[in-house]
Amino acid sequence: MFATLALLSILGHPADDPKPALPKPNETPSVTKFPKVIGWPKDKMPVAPPGFRVSVFADGLDNPRWLYVLPNGDVLVAETRTPDKGKKGANRITLLRDTNKDGAAELKEVFAKDLNLPLGMALVGETFFVGNTDAIMSFPYKTDQTGLEGKGRKILDLPAGGYNNHWTRNLLPSRDGKKLFVSVGSGSNVAENGTANEILRANILEINLDGTGLRVFAGGLRNPVGMAFEPKSGALWTAVNERDQLGDDLVPDYITGVPDGSFHGWPYSYMGQNEDPRRKGERPDLVAKAMAPDVPLGSHTASLGLAFYDAKAFPEKFRGGAFVGQRGSWNRSKFAGYRVIFVPFQDGKPSGPAEDFLSGFIANDDEVYGRPVGVAVAKDGSLLVVDELANRVWRIAAEAK
């Protein structure tokens, strides 16, 4: 479906210029540089802008990757280790509850276990959905319960695993609560293994709540993980990891609006109509339709988490803007990412450049303290950030005036 049915059925729209100047492919060598994660010293923590306070919401987790806030304020954390490290991860969802409202979770309970690389979570009515790497599962849920019962019901099979960390499957209910959006990353860097291995991948899918009605909502998205609705316009946005091995400064990761039926270039082009030399001349029709992203966020930053700030506890400039968790580079000579950035929005559109919001994760040229991934707005208006390899959830709150 990726190469034939799905891509042929997707109608894209050329993006508006201008966009940032890009280097030529392979202008610099492709470098492999993985960070050594050394953990946070007792006297250090991430740095937020003046007027904000950083604290530990929860600690002692096992590779926390993603967050979901339930209507009652409970915070769910998907704990999943990258499978290619040769170790079995927790493969569970943990519930965190701040029972005394002091900004830290006193209650920690296993909410769901024996899952298969879970990431995405979504509640619709009294049904809780989990995005495993190979399937979407549904469970009955009642307000305030601290654990799901049974093994759940499979509503849809998905292609499992994927290139590098593309095993993640995120979920987002439609605004009317009748559909589910499902993100599925590519099975390769740039379709080097053939398009037969990319069926249903590099897409945002849409299904009914019972798993029927599967269709490609948007395609050409190499690894669309974070998904959220922009609060003013109601438009679907996603955070996307772009391709590797074209040099230090190609290709920028990004966040972008995702219209129904849009095509975003992968694997044939990037940043609109910039043709990938490894796929040169293969699909000029799709290159012509490829949308350029709305907000480039730097190359190899691993931009994953996405949350629009729809609360009122933060100052006015942050309201309606987007927070993006950047897990950080491996295909770059100098580290990039390893931070949470903020993109301001006004009237439903980006209104300024991205800026650091939570930084200080890089210790030196070779070492980092942690790697931020999922972000979520807590019920009290604070921002929660998963620090994957520090096994921690940070809480960033506005200081009282």
FIDO-454252 format. One record per residue (C-alpha): residue number from 1; x negated, y, z; residue in three letters. Coordinates in Angstrom, 2 decimals. Layout:
N
<NUM <X Y Z> 'ALA'>
...
//
This chain:
401
<1 <0.00 0.00 0.00> 'MET'>
<2 <-2.86 2.37 0.79> 'PHE'>
<3 <-4.36 2.36 -2.68> 'ALA'>
<4 <-1.36 1.67 -4.84> 'THR'>
<5 <2.15 1.92 -3.44> 'LEU'>
<6 <1.61 4.36 -0.57> 'ALA'>
<7 <-0.76 6.76 -2.28> 'LEU'>
<8 <1.19 6.87 -5.48> 'LEU'>
<9 <4.35 7.72 -3.56> 'SER'>
<10 <2.82 10.59 -1.56> 'ILE'>
<11 <3.32 14.09 -2.88> 'LEU'>
<12 <0.61 16.47 -1.73> 'GLY'>
<13 <0.35 20.25 -1.97> 'HIS'>
<14 <-2.89 22.12 -2.73> 'PRO'>
<15 <-4.05 24.07 0.29> 'ALA'>
<16 <-4.59 27.80 0.48> 'ASP'>
<17 <-8.07 29.31 0.38> 'ASP'>
<18 <-10.31 30.59 1.79> 'PRO'>
<19 <-12.03 27.80 3.68> 'LYS'>
<20 <-15.49 27.79 5.22> 'PRO'>
<21 <-18.46 27.37 2.91> 'ALA'>
<22 <-19.67 23.79 2.85> 'LEU'>
<23 <-23.15 22.42 2.20> 'PRO'>
<24 <-23.74 20.00 -0.64> 'LYS'>
<25 <-23.39 16.31 0.21> 'PRO'>
<26 <-26.61 14.89 1.65> 'ASN'>
<27 <-28.21 18.32 1.89> 'GLU'>
<28 <-29.57 17.01 5.19> 'THR'>
<29 <-30.25 13.35 6.00> 'PRO'>
<30 <-27.61 11.21 7.63> 'SER'>
<31 <-28.84 10.66 11.19> 'VAL'>
<32 <-27.76 8.11 13.79> 'THR'>
<33 <-28.07 9.61 17.27> 'LYS'>
<34 <-25.98 8.03 20.01> 'PHE'>
<35 <-25.96 9.78 23.38> 'PRO'>
<36 <-27.17 8.25 26.60> 'LYS'>
<37 <-24.35 8.75 29.10> 'VAL'>
<38 <-25.85 9.41 32.55> 'ILE'>
<39 <-22.73 10.27 34.54> 'GLY'>
<40 <-22.00 13.40 36.54> 'TRP'>
<41 <-24.37 14.37 39.36> 'PRO'>
<42 <-22.62 15.20 42.64> 'LYS'>
<43 <-23.37 18.89 42.22> 'ASP'>
<44 <-22.04 19.17 38.64> 'LYS'>
<45 <-18.72 19.17 36.84> 'MET'>
<46 <-17.42 20.55 33.55> 'PRO'>
<47 <-17.23 24.31 33.10> 'VAL'>
<48 <-13.95 26.14 32.42> 'ALA'>
<49 <-13.47 29.85 31.60> 'PRO'>
<50 <-13.31 32.40 34.40> 'PRO'>
<51 <-9.97 32.26 36.17> 'GLY'>
<52 <-9.73 28.46 36.04> 'PHE'>
<53 <-10.69 25.79 38.56> 'ARG'>
<54 <-11.90 22.28 37.62> 'VAL'>
<55 <-11.25 19.38 39.98> 'SER'>
<56 <-11.01 15.59 39.90> 'VAL'>
<57 <-7.45 14.37 39.43> 'PHE'>
<58 <-8.40 10.67 39.44> 'ALA'>
<59 <-11.61 8.65 39.57> 'ASP'>
<60 <-12.71 5.02 39.49> 'GLY'>
<61 <-10.93 4.15 36.24> 'LEU'>
<62 <-12.17 1.70 33.60> 'ASP'>
<63 <-12.83 3.42 30.28> 'ASN'>
<64 <-9.83 5.75 30.36> 'PRO'>
<65 <-9.03 6.88 26.84> 'ARG'>
<66 <-5.59 8.45 26.60> 'TRP'>
<67 <-2.97 10.24 28.70> 'LEU'>
<68 <0.80 10.41 28.78> 'TYR'>
<69 <2.90 12.45 31.22> 'VAL'>
<70 <6.30 11.04 32.14> 'LEU'>
<71 <9.28 13.37 32.76> 'PRO'>
<72 <9.00 12.83 36.55> 'ASN'>
<73 <5.38 14.03 36.50> 'GLY'>
<74 <3.71 10.62 36.74> 'ASP'>
<75 <0.56 10.44 34.63> 'VAL'>
<76 <-0.22 7.30 32.62> 'LEU'>
<77 <-3.74 6.46 31.53> 'VAL'>
<78 <-4.59 3.92 28.83> 'ALA'>
<79 <-7.82 2.14 29.85> 'GLU'>
<80 <-9.42 0.50 26.85> 'THR'>
<81 <-13.04 -0.23 25.99> 'ARG'>
<82 <-14.34 -0.06 22.45> 'THR'>
<83 <-14.21 -3.73 21.38> 'PRO'>
<84 <-17.55 -3.84 19.55> 'ASP'>
<85 <-19.51 -3.37 22.76> 'LYS'>
<86 <-19.16 -7.05 23.56> 'GLY'>
<87 <-17.38 -6.54 26.86> 'LYS'>
<88 <-13.76 -7.12 27.69> 'LYS'>
<89 <-12.05 -3.94 28.75> 'GLY'>
<90 <-9.20 -3.41 31.19> 'ALA'>
<91 <-6.61 -3.43 28.38> 'ASN'>
<92 <-4.07 -1.87 30.68> 'ARG'>
<93 <-2.14 1.28 31.47> 'ILE'>
<94 <-2.52 2.75 34.95> 'THR'>
<95 <0.00 5.02 36.65> 'LEU'>
<96 <-1.29 8.00 38.64> 'LEU'>
<97 <1.02 9.90 40.99> 'ARG'>
<98 <0.21 13.05 42.92> 'ASP'>
<99 <2.54 12.34 45.82> 'THR'>
<100 <1.67 15.37 47.97> 'ASN'>
<101 <1.23 17.86 45.11> 'LYS'>
<102 <-2.35 18.75 46.01> 'ASP'>
<103 <-3.73 18.34 42.47> 'GLY'>
<104 <-5.13 14.84 42.94> 'ALA'>
<105 <-3.53 11.43 42.44> 'ALA'>
<106 <-2.99 9.54 45.70> 'GLU'>
<107 <-1.11 6.64 44.10> 'LEU'>
<108 <-2.80 4.44 41.50> 'LYS'>
<109 <-0.83 1.43 40.23> 'GLU'>
<110 <-1.14 -0.92 37.25> 'VAL'>
<111 <1.73 0.12 35.00> 'PHE'>
<112 <1.16 -2.44 32.24> 'ALA'>
<113 <-1.49 -5.13 31.77> 'LYS'>
<114 <-2.65 -7.84 29.37> 'ASP'>
<115 <-2.34 -5.45 26.44> 'LEU'>
<116 <-4.40 -5.53 23.25> 'ASN'>
<117 <-6.47 -2.35 23.03> 'LEU'>
<118 <-3.64 0.01 24.01> 'PRO'>
<119 <-3.75 3.74 23.36> 'LEU'>
<120 <-0.50 5.45 22.38> 'GLY'>
<121 <2.44 5.69 24.77> 'MET'>
<122 <5.91 7.10 24.30> 'ALA'>
<123 <9.16 7.17 26.27> 'LEU'>
<124 <12.49 7.49 24.48> 'VAL'>
<125 <15.51 7.26 26.76> 'GLY'>
<126 <15.01 4.11 28.81> 'GLU'>
<127 <12.57 2.46 26.39> 'THR'>
<128 <8.83 2.74 26.80> 'PHE'>
<129 <6.64 2.11 23.76> 'PHE'>
<130 <2.97 1.07 23.73> 'VAL'>
<131 <0.67 1.26 20.72> 'GLY'>
<132 <-1.61 -1.79 20.78> 'ASN'>
<133 <-4.23 -2.02 18.06> 'THR'>
<134 <-2.23 -4.74 16.29> 'ASP'>
<135 <1.40 -4.00 17.18> 'ALA'>
<136 <3.90 -1.66 18.76> 'ILE'>
<137 <5.53 -3.04 21.90> 'MET'>
<138 <8.68 -1.88 23.67> 'SER'>
<139 <9.61 -2.27 27.35> 'PHE'>
<140 <12.62 -1.25 29.46> 'PRO'>
<141 <11.85 1.65 31.81> 'TYR'>
<142 <13.66 3.36 34.68> 'LYS'>
<143 <12.68 6.70 36.21> 'THR'>
<144 <10.11 6.45 39.02> 'ASP'>
<145 <9.24 2.80 38.47> 'GLN'>
<146 <5.53 2.18 38.87> 'THR'>
<147 <5.18 -0.84 36.59> 'GLY'>
<148 <6.68 -2.36 33.49> 'LEU'>
<149 <8.20 -5.83 33.69> 'GLU'>
<150 <7.48 -8.71 31.34> 'GLY'>
<151 <5.30 -8.86 28.26> 'LYS'>
<152 <7.44 -6.54 26.21> 'GLY'>
<153 <8.97 -6.99 22.77> 'ARG'>
<154 <7.00 -6.60 19.57> 'LYS'>
<155 <8.81 -4.28 17.18> 'ILE'>
<156 <6.13 -3.88 14.50> 'LEU'>
<157 <2.88 -5.55 13.45> 'ASP'>
<158 <0.01 -3.22 12.61> 'LEU'>
<159 <-3.38 -3.79 10.97> 'PRO'>
<160 <-5.76 -4.43 13.88> 'ALA'>
<161 <-9.16 -2.91 14.55> 'GLY'>
<162 <-10.85 -0.56 12.14> 'GLY'>
<163 <-14.08 1.23 11.31> 'TYR'>
<164 <-16.07 2.30 14.37> 'ASN'>
<165 <-13.43 3.46 16.90> 'ASN'>
<166 <-10.52 3.40 14.47> 'HIS'>
<167 <-8.74 0.67 16.44> 'TRP'>
<168 <-6.61 3.31 18.20> 'THR'>
<169 <-2.86 3.54 17.51> 'ARG'>
<170 <-1.14 6.64 18.81> 'ASN'>
<171 <2.63 7.15 19.10> 'LEU'>
<172 <4.87 10.21 19.04> 'LEU'>
<173 <8.70 10.23 19.08> 'PRO'>
<174 <10.36 12.47 16.54> 'SER'>
<175 <11.94 15.63 17.94> 'ARG'>
<176 <15.43 14.14 17.66> 'ASP'>
<177 <14.32 10.93 19.39> 'GLY'>
<178 <15.42 8.70 16.51> 'LYS'>
<179 <12.02 7.82 15.01> 'LYS'>
<180 <8.47 7.04 16.03> 'LEU'>
<181 <5.36 8.39 14.35> 'PHE'>
<182 <2.43 5.96 14.41> 'VAL'>
<183 <-1.17 6.91 13.64> 'SER'>
<184 <-3.42 4.28 12.03> 'VAL'>
<185 <-7.07 4.99 11.25> 'GLY'>
<186 <-9.05 3.68 8.30> 'SER'>
<187 <-10.74 0.30 8.20> 'GLY'>
<188 <-13.94 1.77 6.75> 'SER'>
<189 <-15.90 4.99 6.46> 'ASN'>
<190 <-14.92 5.82 2.89> 'VAL'>
<191 <-13.18 2.70 1.50> 'ALA'>
<192 <-16.55 1.07 0.78> 'GLU'>
<193 <-15.01 -2.35 1.37> 'ASN'>
<194 <-12.27 -1.84 -1.17> 'GLY'>
<195 <-8.75 -0.51 -0.87> 'THR'>
<196 <-7.30 -3.97 -0.20> 'ALA'>
<197 <-8.69 -3.58 3.34> 'ASN'>
<198 <-6.87 -0.26 3.79> 'GLU'>
<199 <-3.25 -1.37 3.57> 'ILE'>
<200 <-1.16 0.85 5.86> 'LEU'>
<201 <-4.35 2.53 7.14> 'ARG'>
<202 <-5.51 6.17 7.12> 'ALA'>
<203 <-1.90 7.19 7.49> 'ASN'>
<204 <0.71 8.51 9.84> 'ILE'>
<205 <3.58 6.05 9.60> 'LEU'>
<206 <7.21 6.56 10.53> 'GLU'>
<207 <9.58 3.87 11.84> 'ILE'>
<208 <12.96 3.52 13.49> 'ASN'>
<209 <12.95 2.77 17.21> 'LEU'>
<210 <13.56 -0.92 16.51> 'ASP'>
<211 <10.58 -1.12 14.14> 'GLY'>
<212 <12.58 -1.07 10.92> 'THR'>
<213 <12.40 1.53 8.17> 'GLY'>
<214 <8.61 1.61 7.91> 'LEU'>
<215 <7.32 4.28 5.57> 'ARG'>
<216 <4.19 6.37 5.07> 'VAL'>
<217 <4.94 9.83 6.41> 'PHE'>
<218 <1.54 11.29 5.45> 'ALA'>
<219 <-1.61 9.77 3.98> 'GLY'>
<220 <-5.27 10.40 3.25> 'GLY'>
<221 <-5.95 10.99 6.96> 'LEU'>
<222 <-9.14 9.09 7.77> 'ARG'>
<223 <-8.51 8.75 11.50> 'ASN'>
<224 <-5.53 10.74 12.77> 'PRO'>
<225 <-5.43 10.14 16.52> 'VAL'>
<226 <-3.94 13.11 18.38> 'GLY'>
<227 <-0.40 14.00 17.30> 'MET'>
<228 <1.85 16.75 18.66> 'ALA'>
<229 <4.59 19.14 17.63> 'PHE'>
<230 <3.71 22.81 17.37> 'GLU'>
<231 <6.24 24.37 19.77> 'PRO'>
<232 <7.29 27.42 17.74> 'LYS'>
<233 <7.80 25.84 14.31> 'SER'>
<234 <8.43 22.26 15.40> 'GLY'>
<235 <5.92 21.08 12.77> 'ALA'>
<236 <3.93 17.89 13.26> 'LEU'>
<237 <0.20 18.43 13.75> 'TRP'>
<238 <-2.63 15.94 14.05> 'THR'>
<239 <-6.31 15.84 14.99> 'ALA'>
<240 <-8.44 13.95 12.46> 'VAL'>
<241 <-11.95 12.46 12.43> 'ASN'>
<242 <-13.50 12.93 9.02> 'GLU'>
<243 <-16.08 10.80 7.21> 'ARG'>
<244 <-19.70 10.02 8.04> 'ASP'>
<245 <-23.06 9.78 6.25> 'GLN'>
<246 <-23.01 12.94 4.14> 'LEU'>
<247 <-25.37 14.93 6.36> 'GLY'>
<248 <-25.29 16.94 9.58> 'ASP'>
<249 <-22.62 19.39 8.49> 'ASP'>
<250 <-20.29 17.24 6.42> 'LEU'>
<251 <-17.47 16.59 6.84> 'VAL'>
<252 <-15.71 18.87 9.37> 'PRO'>
<253 <-13.18 17.21 11.65> 'ASP'>
<254 <-9.99 19.20 11.94> 'TYR'>
<255 <-6.49 19.78 13.20> 'ILE'>
<256 <-3.79 20.39 10.65> 'THR'>
<257 <-0.09 20.56 10.05> 'GLY'>
<258 <1.25 17.40 8.45> 'VAL'>
<259 <4.22 17.95 6.12> 'PRO'>
<260 <6.35 14.98 5.20> 'ASP'>
<261 <4.85 13.34 2.11> 'GLY'>
<262 <1.53 15.17 2.29> 'SER'>
<263 <-1.80 13.72 1.19> 'PHE'>
<264 <-5.03 14.89 2.84> 'HIS'>
<265 <-7.81 13.55 0.63> 'GLY'>
<266 <-9.34 10.43 2.19> 'TRP'>
<267 <-11.24 8.68 0.73> 'PRO'>
<268 <-11.44 10.54 -2.54> 'TYR'>
<269 <-12.00 14.11 -1.37> 'SER'>
<270 <-12.47 16.24 1.71> 'TYR'>
<271 <-11.46 19.76 2.75> 'MET'>
<272 <-9.03 19.83 -0.16> 'GLY'>
<273 <-10.50 19.21 -3.59> 'GLN'>
<274 <-14.14 18.58 -2.62> 'ASN'>
<275 <-14.70 15.21 -4.24> 'GLU'>
<276 <-16.64 12.63 -2.26> 'ASP'>
<277 <-19.62 11.55 -4.44> 'PRO'>
<278 <-19.10 7.95 -3.35> 'ARG'>
<279 <-15.60 7.97 -4.87> 'ARG'>
<280 <-16.30 10.31 -7.75> 'LYS'>
<281 <-13.87 10.17 -10.64> 'GLY'>
<282 <-11.68 7.42 -9.18> 'GLU'>
<283 <-8.45 9.31 -8.46> 'ARG'>
<284 <-8.43 12.85 -9.89> 'PRO'>
<285 <-4.64 12.91 -9.53> 'ASP'>
<286 <-4.89 12.48 -5.75> 'LEU'>
<287 <-7.82 14.87 -5.43> 'VAL'>
<288 <-5.68 17.52 -7.12> 'ALA'>
<289 <-2.92 16.98 -4.55> 'LYS'>
<290 <-5.12 16.88 -1.47> 'ALA'>
<291 <-4.32 19.43 1.23> 'MET'>
<292 <-7.18 21.23 2.90> 'ALA'>
<293 <-6.93 21.24 6.71> 'PRO'>
<294 <-5.61 24.23 8.59> 'ASP'>
<295 <-8.35 24.41 11.25> 'VAL'>
<296 <-11.80 22.85 10.69> 'PRO'>
<297 <-13.46 22.01 14.02> 'LEU'>
<298 <-17.05 21.11 13.20> 'GLY'>
<299 <-18.62 18.04 11.64> 'SER'>
<300 <-18.96 14.81 13.61> 'HIS'>
<301 <-17.30 16.27 16.71> 'THR'>
<302 <-14.93 13.29 17.05> 'ALA'>
<303 <-11.90 15.51 17.60> 'SER'>
<304 <-9.34 13.14 19.11> 'LEU'>
<305 <-7.07 14.61 21.76> 'GLY'>
<306 <-4.40 17.18 20.86> 'LEU'>
<307 <-1.94 18.96 23.13> 'ALA'>
<308 <-0.07 22.21 22.62> 'PHE'>
<309 <0.28 24.27 25.76> 'TYR'>
<310 <4.02 24.56 26.33> 'ASP'>
<311 <3.93 25.50 30.04> 'ALA'>
<312 <3.62 28.89 31.77> 'LYS'>
<313 <0.96 28.39 34.45> 'ALA'>
<314 <-1.91 29.51 32.19> 'PHE'>
<315 <-2.39 33.13 31.08> 'PRO'>
<316 <-0.40 34.38 28.11> 'GLU'>
<317 <-3.19 33.90 25.55> 'LYS'>
<318 <-3.08 30.13 26.03> 'PHE'>
<319 <0.67 29.68 25.70> 'ARG'>
<320 <1.59 27.91 22.49> 'GLY'>
<321 <-2.04 27.24 21.59> 'GLY'>
<322 <-3.70 23.86 21.03> 'ALA'>
<323 <-6.22 22.04 23.21> 'PHE'>
<324 <-8.43 19.51 21.42> 'VAL'>
<325 <-10.60 16.86 23.10> 'GLY'>
<326 <-13.87 16.28 21.22> 'GLN'>
<327 <-15.51 13.00 22.20> 'ARG'>
<328 <-18.75 13.95 20.46> 'GLY'>
<329 <-21.10 13.08 17.63> 'SER'>
<330 <-23.23 10.08 16.72> 'TRP'>
<331 <-23.96 10.91 13.04> 'ASN'>
<332 <-25.76 14.21 13.62> 'ARG'>
<333 <-29.33 15.24 14.49> 'SER'>
<334 <-28.11 17.53 17.29> 'LYS'>
<335 <-25.10 16.80 19.46> 'PHE'>
<336 <-21.79 18.35 18.47> 'ALA'>
<337 <-18.48 18.16 20.29> 'GLY'>
<338 <-18.58 16.85 23.88> 'TYR'>
<339 <-16.10 19.50 24.96> 'ARG'>
<340 <-12.47 20.53 24.98> 'VAL'>
<341 <-11.73 23.46 22.70> 'ILE'>
<342 <-8.79 25.84 22.48> 'PHE'>
<343 <-7.22 27.08 19.24> 'VAL'>
<344 <-4.88 30.08 19.67> 'PRO'>
<345 <-1.54 30.09 17.84> 'PHE'>
<346 <0.94 32.86 17.16> 'GLN'>
<347 <4.35 32.50 15.53> 'ASP'>
<348 <3.63 28.83 14.82> 'GLY'>
<349 <0.31 29.37 13.05> 'LYS'>
<350 <-3.36 29.39 14.10> 'PRO'>
<351 <-4.27 32.97 14.98> 'SER'>
<352 <-7.99 32.87 15.76> 'GLY'>
<353 <-11.14 30.75 15.87> 'PRO'>
<354 <-11.56 27.78 18.17> 'ALA'>
<355 <-13.30 28.52 21.47> 'GLU'>
<356 <-14.77 26.44 24.26> 'ASP'>
<357 <-12.36 25.69 27.11> 'PHE'>
<358 <-14.06 22.83 28.96> 'LEU'>
<359 <-17.78 22.49 28.32> 'SER'>
<360 <-20.96 21.45 30.13> 'GLY'>
<361 <-20.81 17.77 29.11> 'PHE'>
<362 <-24.22 17.85 27.37> 'ILE'>
<363 <-27.16 17.40 29.75> 'ALA'>
<364 <-30.02 17.75 27.25> 'ASN'>
<365 <-31.00 16.81 23.68> 'ASP'>
<366 <-30.52 13.09 24.37> 'ASP'>
<367 <-28.16 12.74 27.34> 'GLU'>
<368 <-24.58 13.65 28.19> 'VAL'>
<369 <-22.69 13.50 31.47> 'TYR'>
<370 <-19.44 12.24 29.97> 'GLY'>
<371 <-17.20 12.18 26.90> 'ARG'>
<372 <-13.79 13.90 26.90> 'PRO'>
<373 <-11.04 12.29 24.86> 'VAL'>
<374 <-7.31 12.57 25.59> 'GLY'>
<375 <-5.75 15.80 26.85> 'VAL'>
<376 <-2.29 16.41 28.29> 'ALA'>
<377 <-0.34 19.18 29.97> 'VAL'>
<378 <0.77 18.09 33.44> 'ALA'>
<379 <4.21 18.90 34.80> 'LYS'>
<380 <2.75 21.64 37.01> 'ASP'>
<381 <1.17 23.33 33.97> 'GLY'>
<382 <-2.41 22.25 34.62> 'SER'>
<383 <-4.44 20.60 31.85> 'LEU'>
<384 <-5.58 17.01 32.31> 'LEU'>
<385 <-8.60 15.67 30.43> 'VAL'>
<386 <-9.76 12.05 30.25> 'VAL'>
<387 <-13.52 11.68 30.60> 'ASP'>
<388 <-13.95 8.25 29.06> 'GLU'>
<389 <-17.37 7.07 30.16> 'LEU'>
<390 <-17.28 8.95 33.47> 'ALA'>
<391 <-14.12 6.93 34.27> 'ASN'>
<392 <-12.39 10.06 35.44> 'ARG'>
<393 <-9.52 12.44 34.77> 'VAL'>
<394 <-10.32 16.12 35.21> 'TRP'>
<395 <-7.70 18.70 36.16> 'ARG'>
<396 <-8.05 22.30 35.05> 'ILE'>
<397 <-5.74 24.75 36.81> 'ALA'>
<398 <-5.35 28.51 36.63> 'ALA'>
<399 <-6.51 30.16 39.83> 'GLU'>
<400 <-3.86 32.01 41.80> 'ALA'>
<401 <-4.08 35.76 41.49> 'LYS'>
//
